[in-house]
Amino acid sequence: MDPAWAYLSIGSNLGERLDNCCRAIQHLTADGTVKVLARSPFYESEPVDYLTQRWFLNAAMKIETGLAPHALLDKLKGIEQRMGRTPDKVRFGPRVLDLDIILYEDRILSCEHLVIPHPRMHKRRFVLQPICDIDPVVMHPILQHDVNTLLNQLGAYGQRLMPCSFDC
């Protein structure tokens, strides 16, 4: 398969959040099947849906990979498990690591365990802002709006983000 580009989100709100994210990025690129082309700054982000938990640390990455979408998902889930993620007791609850495929080129895919583009990306400031930091004009292939437009449509309510000064 020819290399494809994709956008991933990464987040953590348990333990050493920055270390969790940095180690996950190292695992992601260690075998050479994934190359990080760009990464956003990290943000502390207010929890969404399940609010009584610690704020998350989030970022986005643009990657290049020869892995097909399902193989990439398997890789991400393997990294999450290796890093100590256990099955979620609460939907959208605390997690040591969360890796998601947000976009995979302009593909549209809907299977039992994988939906691309990510079905809630257009509602999540902690996804849209970091992707805008990398490329504000990347398009949502279903909604046919760029991520900057989607971010602006969220308005100012909720989902607070605070830029972080620390990095990997």
N, C-alpha and C positions, 0 to 999 in steps of 0.2 A: 504494500500500500504506500502511495506517495505520502510524504509528510503533510499533515493537516494542522491548522491552527485551532485553538480552542481557548475559552476563558474558563478559569476555575476560580471558585471562592474558597477561602480558608478561614477558619475561625476556631476559637477556643475560649472557654470561660471557666475551666477547672485547672487547678494547679498553676504551674508556671506558664502562663498563656503564651508569652513570646517564645520561650524555649520550645514549647509544644509546636508552634507554627514553624519555627526555624528548622527544627529536626524533621518535621514532615516534608518541608521543601527539599532537604538533603536526601531523604528517602525517595522522594519523587524523581529526582534527577540521577540517583546513584548508578542505575544500570544503563543509562544512556538512551532509554526509550522515550524520555520526555526531556525537552530542553525549555527552560524558562526564557522567553523572549523579553518580557517586561513584567514588572511587579509594581503594584501601587504601594503607597505608604500604608502603614498600619493605622487603624482607627479603633478607638474604644467605642462600642456601639451598645445602645440601650436594647435590652431584650425585646423581642416581638412575640406576641401571642401568649407566652408564658412569662409573666413579668416579674415574679418573685424569685429572681436569681441574679447572680453577679453579671455585670456587663461583660460583653464579649470583646475579644480582640479580633479584628477582621482585616483582611486584605484580599486583593484579587491578583491573578496572574494571567498573562497571555502566554500560552505554551505552544510548542510545535511538537508533534508526535506522529509516529507511524502506527500507533495503536488505534484500532477501530473504537468507536464509542463504548461498546460493552467491555472490551478489554481494558480501556482506560478506567471505566467505573470499577472493574475488579481490582485494578491496581490501587485506586483511591481507597476502596473499602479495606483492602489488605493493610494499607498504611494506617488507617484508623484503628484497626484491630491491634496491630503491632504496637501502636502508641497507647493502648489501654482503653480504647472506647468499648463500652459494653452496650448491649441492647438498651434503647431508650426506655426508661420507666415512665417518662412524661414526654408527650409529643412537644417538640421545640424546647425541651428542657436542657439542663446543664450537660455539657459534654467536654471531654478532654480535647477532642479534635473533631472538626467537621470539614470535610472536603466535598465539594459539589462541582459537577460539570454545569456551567451556566449556558454556554454556547459552544457548539462544535461546528465551525464554519457557518454556513447558512442552512444546515440540516434541520429537519423537523422529524422528530422520532418520538413515538409513544408506545412504550412497552410496559410490562408489569413492574419492572424495577428501574426503568430509566425513561425519563421524559426530557427531551431537548427541543427547544430551549427550556431552561428550568421553569416550572410552572408558576413560581411565585417571584421570579426575578424582577418583574416590573412593579412589584409592590414593596420591595426591600431596599431602603436607602443604603444599608450596609453592603449591598451587592452593587447597586448602580453607581454610587459615588466612587468607589475604588476602580470600577471599570472605566468611568469617565476620566479618571486620572491617567489612565493608559491611552484610551482612544474614545473620545466623546461621541464620535460619529459612527461607531459600530452599530449595525442594525439588528433589531429584533426581527427574525424572519417571519413571524406570524403577524405581529402588530404593525410591522412596517414603519416603525419609528426608531430613531437612533436613541442610544441610552441617555444622552443628555436631555432629550425631550421627555423621556420617561421619568427621569429624575425630577425635572421641573414640574411634572404633572402631580407629583406626590404632595406638593404644598409644604407648609412649614410645621404641620402637626405631627408630633411624636417622632419616634425613631431617631432620637438624638445621636449625633456622631461627634466625637472629639478627636481631632488629629493627634497622633502620638509622635513624640520626638525620638523614640527608640526604634531600632531596626536590627535585622539579622546581621 
